[in-house]
Amino acid sequence: MTNVVGLTCVICGTTYPADFAGYVCPDHGNEGILDVRYDYDKIGETFTKESLAANPDRTMWRYRPLLPIADDAEVPPLTVGGTPMYDAAPLAADLGLAKVWVKDEGREPTASLKDRASAMAVVKAQERGAEVVTTASTGNAAAALSGISASVGQKNVIFVPASAPEAKIAQLLAYGSTVALVNGNYGDAFDLCMEASAAYGWYNRNTGYNPFMTEGKKTAGLEILEDLGWEAPDAIFVSVGDGSIIGGVHKAMKDAFALGWIDRMPRIFGIQSAGSDYLVQAFENGEDVLTKPPIAADTVADSISADLPRDRIKAMAAVTETGGTYLRVSDDEILAAIPTLARGSGVFAEPAGATPYAGLVAAVERGLVGADDTVVLLATGSGLKDVASALKAVAAVGTSPMRIDPTLDSLRAALNN
């Protein structure tokens, strides 16, 4: 970790050395999340926008000087990162905005942004010589760790709620992971994973606990800025469950600002389902997320369902430090966003991936974004992750296939109806 100068507790500010072997600040237990700190002056001497542009590597590893790994560290062979960002002119026109971009993380190897964190986890696990790496997940982080581990032959154990969508469980089994379907919710799976990793000495990939997961996820934010020619957008909309992705986007903005690559910070908007709105509640009521108790989460957007967001301190800072807002949207609004986003951009997203668009609609209605604003929507996962929700969504807007006989007359009659 040649450019890492230390790991700082987000609660007390204590900084530990770059080679600190723990996951969290010992003075605060599992809540003492650490933030990786870099020597930006040193990085800036050789790592510039020009040198980056000349790098033919289009994966997340093109940002290696800003990542907590050695220059010669071996990385997994799967192509993680380098996902496309689309100019969604129809969406911008519908909402009366200057520009709406959609970052499509459904194009990752296991079809979600979580591949970025899991790739980092596998590198760090092998750096430590770990025999087994583990995580708890509602599905996407599990699939990501499973797929990335398979690419390098890394043993892994996955804990997921038994209610996770079948498509996500199928990925885990196809990759050959050891899968534990937990009779409980995500919080139950997370707690059991934590106990098991401590008992067996497994490398713990859990988001909101392992500080390096933020560093993997931030590469999506760096790509957004690079794709925009290092012109920061006015706003970035991110769906929020555990809070690690929005924290990663914020970290990317801070990295770029510290290097002088952008001259202002975009406002970051965190969007949650009304059935899993812990951070919205805390934001609206001025509550301390360190002491606020868990809620009972229940939402169709399983990827952002969290009774207690594990990375909530970084997640709250991402919004409050950038002048953004936390917004809640209903499950019906999330489902409605799936076909609207697909038809306005060509990006087919799972419920959590479409949630940012639902949030953008709410923000426009409240006057939180204006006609001159450039907005980025981070679509975090593919709609193929949850086909049942997609079918429910299109049925709700009256879209159904024609059922016809194999004759031109039958087709003609159906088209005329």
C-alpha positions in Angstrom: 0.0 0.0 0.0 2.6 2.4 -1.1 0.4 5.5 -1.2 -1.6 4.8 2.0 -0.6 6.8 5.0 -3.0 5.4 7.5 -6.5 4.3 8.5 -8.6 6.8 10.5 -11.6 6.0 12.7 -14.6 8.0 11.5 -15.8 8.3 15.1 -12.8 9.4 17.2 -10.3 10.3 14.5 -7.6 8.0 15.7 -5.3 7.0 12.9 -3.7 3.6 12.6 -0.7 2.7 10.5 -1.2 1.6 6.9 -0.4 -2.0 7.7 -2.9 -2.1 10.6 -4.2 -5.7 10.7 -7.6 -5.0 12.1 -10.9 -4.0 10.4 -12.2 -1.4 12.8 -11.0 1.0 15.5 -10.5 -1.1 18.7 -12.0 1.7 20.9 -15.4 1.5 19.2 -15.9 -2.2 18.3 -17.8 -2.9 15.1 -19.0 0.6 14.8 -15.4 2.1 14.5 -15.3 2.1 10.7 -12.0 3.2 9.3 -11.3 5.5 6.4 -8.2 4.9 4.2 -6.0 8.0 3.9 -3.6 8.7 1.1 -0.6 10.8 0.4 -2.1 13.0 -2.3 1.0 15.1 -2.8 3.0 11.9 -3.6 0.3 10.5 -5.8 0.0 13.7 -7.8 3.7 13.7 -8.7 3.2 10.9 -11.1 -0.5 10.2 -11.4 -2.2 12.8 -13.5 -5.2 13.1 -15.6 -2.9 12.9 -18.7 -1.2 9.8 -17.5 -4.5 8.2 -16.7 -5.9 9.0 -20.1 -2.9 7.3 -21.7 -3.5 4.1 -19.7 -5.0 1.4 -21.9 -6.3 -0.5 -18.9 -10.0 0.3 -18.8 -10.8 -1.7 -15.6 -11.1 -0.4 -12.0 -7.4 -1.1 -11.6 -6.5 2.0 -13.8 -6.9 3.9 -10.5 -4.3 1.8 -8.7 -2.4 4.7 -7.3 -5.6 5.7 -5.4 -6.2 2.1 -4.2 -4.9 0.4 -1.0 -2.9 -2.2 -2.9 0.8 -2.5 -3.9 1.9 -1.5 -7.3 2.7 -5.2 -8.2 -0.3 -6.8 -6.5 -2.0 -9.4 -8.7 -5.6 -8.7 -9.4 -8.5 -11.0 -10.5 -8.7 -11.7 -14.2 -12.4 -10.7 -14.6 -13.0 -7.3 -16.2 -14.3 -5.3 -13.3 -15.0 -1.6 -13.9 -15.0 0.4 -17.2 -18.8 0.3 -17.3 -20.6 2.6 -19.7 -22.4 5.8 -18.9 -25.2 6.9 -21.2 -26.6 10.3 -22.1 -30.3 9.7 -21.4 -31.7 12.6 -23.4 -35.3 11.3 -23.2 -35.2 11.3 -19.4 -33.7 14.8 -19.3 -36.4 16.1 -21.6 -39.2 14.5 -19.6 -37.9 16.0 -16.4 -36.9 19.4 -17.8 -33.2 19.0 -16.9 -30.1 20.0 -18.9 -28.6 16.5 -18.9 -29.2 13.1 -17.3 -26.5 10.5 -17.4 -27.0 6.8 -16.4 -24.0 4.8 -15.2 -24.8 1.2 -16.0 -23.3 -1.1 -13.3 -25.3 -4.0 -14.6 -22.5 -4.5 -17.1 -20.2 -5.9 -14.4 -19.2 -9.6 -14.5 -21.8 -10.6 -12.0 -24.1 -7.8 -13.0 -23.8 -5.3 -10.1 -21.5 -2.6 -8.8 -20.6 -4.9 -5.9 -18.0 -6.6 -8.1 -15.8 -3.6 -7.5 -15.7 -4.2 -3.7 -15.4 -7.9 -4.0 -12.5 -7.7 -6.4 -10.8 -5.5 -3.8 -11.7 -8.0 -1.1 -10.2 -10.9 -3.0 -6.9 -9.0 -3.5 -6.7 -8.1 0.2 -7.7 -11.6 1.3 -4.9 -13.2 -0.8 -2.5 -10.5 0.4 -3.2 -11.8 3.9 -3.0 -15.4 2.9 -6.6 -16.1 3.9 -7.8 -19.6 3.1 -11.5 -18.5 3.1 -13.2 -15.1 2.5 -16.8 -14.5 3.6 -19.6 -12.0 3.4 -23.3 -11.5 4.2 -25.5 -10.1 1.6 -29.0 -9.7 0.3 -27.7 -11.1 -3.0 -25.5 -8.8 -5.0 -22.4 -8.7 -2.8 -22.7 -12.4 -2.4 -22.8 -13.0 -6.1 -19.9 -10.6 -6.6 -17.7 -12.3 -4.1 -18.7 -15.7 -5.4 -17.9 -14.9 -9.0 -14.6 -13.0 -8.3 -13.5 -15.8 -6.0 -14.2 -18.4 -8.7 -12.0 -16.6 -11.1 -8.9 -17.1 -8.8 -9.9 -20.3 -7.0 -10.5 -18.6 -3.7 -12.6 -20.5 -1.2 -15.6 -18.5 0.1 -18.6 -18.9 2.4 -21.7 -16.8 1.7 -24.5 -15.9 4.1 -27.8 -14.7 2.5 -31.4 -14.4 3.8 -33.4 -17.4 2.6 -35.8 -14.8 1.0 -33.2 -13.6 -1.5 -34.3 -13.7 -5.2 -33.7 -17.1 -6.8 -31.7 -15.5 -9.6 -29.1 -14.3 -7.1 -29.0 -17.6 -5.2 -28.5 -19.4 -8.5 -25.4 -17.3 -9.2 -23.8 -18.4 -6.0 -24.5 -22.0 -6.6 -23.2 -21.9 -10.2 -19.9 -20.4 -9.0 -19.5 -23.2 -6.5 -19.6 -21.1 -3.3 -20.5 -22.6 0.1 -23.9 -21.0 0.6 -25.8 -20.6 3.9 -29.4 -19.6 3.5 -30.3 -17.9 6.8 -33.8 -18.1 8.1 -33.9 -14.4 8.9 -33.3 -11.0 7.4 -30.1 -9.4 6.2 -29.2 -8.2 9.7 -29.4 -11.8 11.0 -27.2 -13.0 8.1 -24.7 -10.2 8.8 -24.5 -11.0 12.5 -23.9 -14.7 11.9 -21.3 -13.9 9.3 -19.5 -11.7 11.7 -19.5 -14.4 14.4 -18.3 -17.1 11.9 -15.5 -15.0 10.5 -14.2 -14.4 14.0 -14.6 -18.0 15.1 -12.9 -19.5 12.0 -10.5 -16.8 11.1 -12.0 -16.1 7.7 -11.3 -12.9 5.8 -14.3 -10.7 6.3 -15.5 -8.8 3.2 -18.6 -7.3 4.9 -19.5 -3.9 3.8 -19.6 -1.3 6.6 -16.9 -3.2 8.4 -14.0 -3.9 6.1 -12.6 -0.4 5.3 -11.3 -1.4 1.9 -14.7 -2.1 0.4 -15.3 1.7 0.1 -12.1 2.0 -1.8 -13.3 -0.6 -4.4 -16.7 1.0 -4.8 -15.3 4.5 -5.2 -13.9 3.5 -8.6 -17.4 3.9 -10.0 -17.4 7.5 -8.9 -13.9 8.1 -10.4 -15.2 6.7 -13.7 -18.2 9.0 -13.6 -15.8 12.0 -13.3 -13.4 10.7 -15.9 -16.3 10.1 -18.4 -17.4 13.7 -17.9 -13.9 15.0 -18.6 -13.4 15.8 -14.9 -16.2 18.3 -15.0 -18.1 17.5 -11.8 -21.9 17.1 -12.4 -24.3 19.1 -10.3 -25.8 16.1 -8.6 -25.3 12.3 -8.3 -28.2 10.1 -7.2 -27.5 6.9 -5.4 -29.7 4.2 -3.9 -28.8 3.5 -0.3 -29.1 0.4 1.9 -26.0 -0.3 4.0 -24.5 2.9 2.8 -21.2 1.7 1.4 -21.8 2.7 -2.2 -22.8 6.3 -1.4 -19.8 6.5 0.9 -17.6 5.2 -2.0 -19.0 7.8 -4.4 -18.2 10.5 -1.8 -14.7 9.2 -1.4 -14.1 9.4 -5.1 -15.2 13.0 -5.2 -12.9 13.8 -2.2 -10.0 12.0 -3.9 -10.5 13.9 -7.2 -10.9 17.3 -5.3 -7.7 16.7 -3.3 -5.8 16.0 -6.4 -7.2 19.2 -8.0 -8.9 17.2 -10.8 -12.3 18.8 -10.0 -12.9 22.3 -8.7 -16.2 21.6 -6.8 -18.0 18.8 -5.1 -21.3 17.6 -6.7 -24.3 17.3 -4.4 -24.9 13.7 -3.5 -28.5 12.5 -3.1 -29.2 9.3 -1.1 -32.4 7.6 -2.1 -34.1 5.0 0.1 -37.3 3.0 0.0 -40.0 4.2 2.3 -39.9 0.7 3.8 -36.2 0.9 4.5 -35.6 4.6 5.3 -33.3 4.6 8.3 -31.0 7.3 6.9 -33.9 9.4 5.6 -35.4 9.4 9.1 -32.0 10.3 10.7 -31.5 13.1 8.1 -34.9 14.6 8.6 -34.9 14.4 12.4 -31.3 15.3 13.0 -30.7 12.0 14.7 -27.2 10.6 15.6 -26.8 7.5 13.4 -24.3 6.1 15.8 -27.0 5.7 18.5 -30.2 5.5 16.4 -31.7 2.0 16.9 -32.5 -0.3 14.0 -35.8 -0.1 12.1 -37.9 -3.0 10.6 -37.0 -2.8 6.9 -39.4 -4.2 4.3 -39.0 -3.3 0.6 -39.3 -4.8 -2.8 -35.8 -3.4 -3.5 -34.0 -6.2 -1.6 -30.5 -4.9 -2.4 -31.1 -1.8 -0.3 -33.1 -3.4 2.5 -31.3 -2.7 5.8 -32.6 -2.6 9.3 -29.4 -0.9 10.4 -27.1 0.5 7.6 -23.7 -0.8 8.5 -21.8 2.0 6.8 -24.2 4.7 8.1 -21.6 7.2 9.3 -19.9 7.5 5.9 -23.3 7.4 4.2 -24.6 10.3 6.2 -21.4 12.3 5.6 -21.7 11.8 1.8 -25.0 13.8 1.8 -24.4 16.3 4.6 -20.9 17.3 3.5 -21.9 17.9 -0.1 -25.2 19.8 0.4 -27.3 16.9 -0.8 -30.4 15.4 0.6 -31.8 12.0 1.7 -35.1 11.2 0.0 -37.6 8.3 0.4 -39.7 6.9 -2.4 -42.4 4.2 -2.3 -42.0 0.7 -3.6 -44.6 1.5 -6.2 -42.5 4.5 -7.4 -39.4 2.2 -7.5 -41.2 -0.4 -9.6 -42.5 2.3 -11.9 -39.0 3.6 -12.4 -37.8 0.3 -13.9 -39.7 0.6 -17.2 -39.3 4.3 -17.3 -35.5 4.1 -16.9 -35.3 1.3 -19.4 -37.4 3.1 -22.0 -35.6 6.4 -21.5 -32.0 5.2 -21.4 -31.9 1.5 -22.5 -30.7 0.5 -19.1 -32.6 -2.4 -17.5 -32.1 -2.1 -13.8 -33.2 -4.2 -10.8 -35.4 -2.3 -8.2 -32.4 -0.9 -6.3 -30.8 0.2 -9.6 -33.9 2.1 -10.7 -34.4 3.7 -7.3 -32.1 6.7 -8.2 -34.5 7.6 -11.0 -37.5 7.5 -8.7 -35.5 9.8 -6.3 -34.7 12.2 -9.2 -38.4 12.5 -9.9 -39.1 13.3 -6.3 -36.2 15.8 -6.3 -37.5 17.6 -9.4 -41.0 17.8 -7.8 -39.5 19.4 -4.7 -37.3 21.8 -6.6 -34.1 20.3 -5.4 -32.6 20.1 -8.8 -33.0 22.8 -11.5 -33.4 23.1 -15.3 -29.7 23.8 -15.7 -28.4 20.9 -13.7 -26.4 17.9 -15.0 -27.4 14.8 -13.1 -25.9 11.3 -12.9 -28.0 8.3 -11.9 -26.0 5.3 -10.6 -27.9 2.2 -11.8 -26.2 -0.3 -9.4 -27.5 -3.7 -10.8 -29.1 -5.5 -13.7 -32.8 -6.1 -14.0 -32.1 -9.7 -14.7 -31.2 -10.0 -11.0 -34.9 -9.8 -10.1 -37.1 -10.7 -13.0 -40.2 -11.1 -10.8 -40.1 -7.5 -9.9 -39.5 -6.4 -13.5 -42.6 -8.4 -14.6 -44.7 -6.8 -11.8 -43.4 -3.4 -12.9 -44.3 -3.7 -16.6 -47.7 -5.2 -15.7 -48.4 -2.1 -13.5 -47.9 0.2 -16.5 -50.1 -1.9 -18.8 -47.4 -3.6 -20.9 -48.1 -7.2 -21.9 -47.2 -9.3 -24.9 -49.6 -10.1 -27.7 -50.7 -13.7 -27.8 -51.4 -14.8 -31.4 -51.7 -17.7 -33.7 -48.8 -18.3 -36.2 -50.6 -16.5 -39.0 -50.3 -13.0 -40.5 -54.0 -12.6 -40.1 -53.7 -13.2 -36.4 -50.9 -10.7 -36.1 -52.8 -8.1 -38.2 -55.8 -8.5 -35.9 -53.7 -8.1 -32.8 -51.9 -5.0 -34.1 -55.2 -3.4 -34.9 -56.6 -3.8 -31.4 
